[in-house]
Amino acid sequence: MPALSQVMVRVRRLALVAVAAWSLSGAAQAYPDGPVHIVVPFAPGGATDQLARLLAEKLSPIMREQFIVENKPGANTILAATQIARGKPDGQTLFIAAGSTVILSPLLYKSLPFDPARDFNMLAVLGYEEWDY
């Protein structure tokens, strides 16, 4: 597991990449035009939640807008993914998807209310986990 300092470096890099991408886009003057919601498909207190809160804390002053973390646990991340897939694609909602959401769920379930390839646009990889056997 990476040390906290390595996580902080990754979060800072992601924040800089996000700011650079938005400033280069044509809609940079209008974004964000209100609070940005970061949806986490897990319960509060876990590693994904902590990463989302750290990201929100760093992005809020840079983007001069409030970033709000919303936890939507349940159904192996399918509840949160469905909410995001059905939502308005206006950039005001970000989804911290897990491997279980975009890789395992399509393999495990015959029918899902979302298609990861069609319904989500990946912005960045926030973290990874190494397994030793």
N, C-alpha and C positions, 0 to 999 in steps of 0.2 A: 504494500500500500504506500502511495507516495506521501512524503512528509507534508505538513501544512504549508511550509514555504513553497514547495513545488506547486501545490494547489493554488496558492495566492498568485504565483507567476502565471499560471494558466488562466486564471480568472481575469487578471489584468490584461493579458494578451487578447482574450476573447472580447473584453470591453473595448479595447483599442480597435480590433478588427470590426466590431459592430459599429462603432462610431465612424470609422473610415468608410465602411460600406454605405451607411446612411447618408453621409455627407457627399458622397460621389453620386448618389442617386438623384434623379430629378425631383423626387418628392421630399428632399431633405428639409426644406423649409417648413413643411406641414407635419413632419413626424417628430416625435409623437404628438398627437393633438389631444391628449388626455392621458389618464393613468394607463400603464401597460400592465397587463396581468400575466404572471408566469404561473402556468398550471403544472403542478407536480402530481403524478399519478400514485403517490404513496402517502402514508400517514406522516404527520409532522414529527420531527426529531431524528429522522434517518439521514443517511449520507446524502441522498438526492435532495431532500428538503434543505439541509444545511448548505449545500452547493447553490441551490436556487436563491436562498436568502443572502448569501455572500455576493452572488451576481447582482441581485437587486440593489443591495447596499452600494455596490461600486458603480452601477449604471445610473442610478437616480441622480447624483450630482453631475455626472458627465452629460447626460441627456436633458437635464433640467426638467425632469418629470418624475412622477412617482411610479415605482415598479412594485407591484403588489404580488406576493406569493400566495397562491390558492392551492390547498391540498385537496385532491379529489381521489381518494383511494377506493379501491373496490374492483372486483371482477377481473383480477389479474391485469390491471391497468386499462381495461377496455372501457370502463365508464368515462374516464378522463379523455381517452383518445376519441371516443364517440362525440363528446361535447366539443372538442376542438375541431373535428372533421365537419361537424354540422354548423360551426360558428362562421361568422363573417371573416373572410380572409383579408382583413384590413391592417394587419401588423400590430394591432393593439393587444393581441393575446399571443404569448409564446408558450410552447409546450416542451417540457423536458421529457422527451421520450426515452424509454428504456429499451434495451435489446429485446426484452420480453414483448414489448408492444409492437415493434416493427419487424421482428424476425420470428419469434416463437409463436405468437398468436396466430399469424396466417398459416403456420404449419400445423398447429394443434386444433384449430376450429375450422369447420367446413364453411361457415358463414359468419362474417363479421360486418358490423354496421359501418365500416370504414375500410379503405384500401390505403395502406401506408405509402405506396409508391405514388398514388394519385392525390391523396388528401393532405400530405405533409411536405413541406420544403425544409430541408436540413440547412441550418445556419452554421453550426459548429459542433465538434465533438468536445464535450465538456470534461469527460473523464473516461477511464477504462480500468478494468480490473484484471490483474494477472493471476493465473491459476497455476499452482505448482502441484504436480502429482508425484 
